[in-house]
Amino acid sequence: MIKAIKGTKDILPKDIPAWNFIENIVAEKMRQFNYKEIRTPVFEETALFSRGIGEATDIVGKEMYTFTDRSNNSVTLRPEMTASVVRALIEHFLDKQQNLNKLYYISPMFRQERPQAGRLRQFHQFGAEALGSNDPSLDAEMIILAYDIIKEFGIKNLTVKINSLGVPSSREEYKTILRDYLKDKFENLSEESKNRYETNILRLFDSKDEHDQEIMKNAPLLLEHLDDESLEHFEKVKQILLSAKVPFEIDPKLVRGLDYYTNTTFEIVSSSVGSQSALCGGGRYNLLVNQLGGKEVPAVGFAAGIERILLACETEESLNLPEEKLDCYIVRLDKELSAKAYEYGLLLRRAGLEVELDYSLRSIKAQMREANRLNAKYTLLVGGEEFENNKVVLKNMETSEQQNIDFENIESIIKIIK
């Protein structure tokens, strides 16, 4: 038997109402904040991600699904969306059409990670990107937007963490200070952290190795070495969050794993998802558009993992989904009336009702059981003595009330069911 590839998961019909609930809330919140949807191809030239995300990151180094196509081009299934959105902005001159582009997406991503709860190899994210302004109020807006969306899902155990990575010049100065601190401790670092020492030293704060964590406990912090401009930017973000009543805590060890981030960085975490606690992450990335061949366009964004959010919702039992009900189930009392039952079903469906009927020539009792299983609000019984008298029977399944209606009076049937 052929099964789904390891790290992928079928989203079955029983799961779809929860996904629709999440996606509908996302779309509505994005509309309220005036973000427009964008959809990009699921695969891109590999160079887009190696240039945009950074060769030294785990995503590029270990996790990307990369292959050579029949034209001998190196192609990669997208591991994240920001680089694709920026590529679209540059390619279609969106930054020349308007100063600020506010975009959002709901899309699958692909990373060859070790599968575990809340982390799949094909996973889904929603997110937003605002490209064209360095205003700190836009940083705050991203955090508020992400927080408001996730709160709508009913998740209570949320923590918003924020930090600043500053501008590139102050960050480079800080990296020198951090390397000096680690020089005499280098041999005690894990092999992974030794590799990151030169290529991506800020990621040492992310290390899961206990010895690394002990070493980094007393490390100098970037927040203590920011320039005045970066500190002022960060202070404005904090003030806006306070006025918006978004609870947050400053985490000076919060760094993003991608090279293009500057200034504000943030995460929204939940204690309801086990070790994979981050539901959402984002921040400002003023360097990326220029790195990918465009002009200098300041930008800020976030991405949130849908599978992790659903896991948190399941743990907290927070999704109050509306009960699924079928408008009408058509019960055929006489087998020779199958065509007539289908005709009624088509008329009701074309009137906008959700309708089902029997396709297996089952007994009346079996059809009624199916109507109950599908939670039908009404059953329309076609056949028997009533049909001989040019009538059909419409039964309210909740009250058991029945009405005999002229079988040509389809408008009356539709009006009652609606």
Steps between C-alpha positions, in 0.01 A plus 500: 500500500632844404479740794550874540867598511653526847446846643189570291141467608163469329248761607182292506142625459443480877794739550399755238247699713781594742728602210221706342433666835867600534531620140177701512612685814839572340339636182258719696768645729726570204212681331449716810869601495489551118737217402445352151549131423793382289564147365839398365622172343594223745842464335758763411857524377724371779706821487201697630513322836878460528543875438196609698510269802876459517735211424596465867148437626365157589222541242740537206769273639288206614130524436415611145341271243723580204515318166619549143218516245509377139637835384794452739381782726537473877150530645384504864161448662455817700602462867358841592297771330677832557762453227227402251293807585804725457582334168143571383525862621818553295390305192163675469624848606247512784717750689480737202119476485450610862723600791375241749399147404311310773471133402392175665500131416374159613725237342685168537877500566755218478796417726668163551504521878463217751121456528343550842183647650430833335791464256447333161700492179207648311346752734275802461547860599308823486687824517525861398764727346495880493759638257585869457527665842744508792239642737514320839120516514503246216715266713244538778215447255647164397517386861148625573363336184661163580392519866141596416468215248633235737282631785197451273570126506432498874855408602559636850856402594673751274823691558626774268879529502679793336859607444702725272785389274589859421644631175777302323786726615427466873428129459840442336671683786311283746603180319865595560426545871320164512786320323746649749285367787495152344867475400619319810178295513506392135627145561212431741234590242305232314612422146195678361576814699865487395382509139269791576776696677618652172195463278197582717617571852169643626347155459707378796224644716265246337715198580321211670831361631516530881871590502440772239211637704718516810772685307252745346330570832751777581568612144477874419164587348437682175235716666773646723708603197244659269550841345272791597296479178418133556413559865265785406331279237454222756363738762231627261394142423466425873295814564254414221459144633433637848233738368345213300491289820703219344686327786864438420832419660846601381718199422854625428601150385230481234671491161369403158674224309487686170771743391275775369344618828567848648352690795182349645467126535217317676340166578163393633533178699258264669557250779236278338722367219775323692857562387385665176364797692535776238172556316619807316820689429600806309671833493650772285720420200621820335782329306324224308349685203838647414674164549264344245564762234249772581555846636519565873148436628447474877262219598352311794301178523405184689408138436288267715479121487145372452572143618652630823205733556255214447700291747473777759126535429454125543693499830296789637174385333459858385342459155125541531411391149139533384321168485495361147148447371371378165205704374310206355532125442272357231355161591377289210214275614466310170804385299340598169492863620881532515502734198229717655690519832813608314298763311381646831854494635630695200228763527571554872876512444463758224296705746805514725412225749734227625332177396580128498313190385548125477704356212503137618131399484497455878190436709290785638630422850862516379434830322351652816803383700722673245295820531554491877873430460533802271305712752238594239262779599230364268422185309296505181316170457421416139261212429219299656137596525583872523682497169206324334297803614758739346660581838838469667557495877737756658604396851667724757755264657520695825128533574378200290236732354393390147340694218346362184587732212398491135800343326505775236514774765878492529516869596298430814736217597802725451342780705427270795848345506676838471 
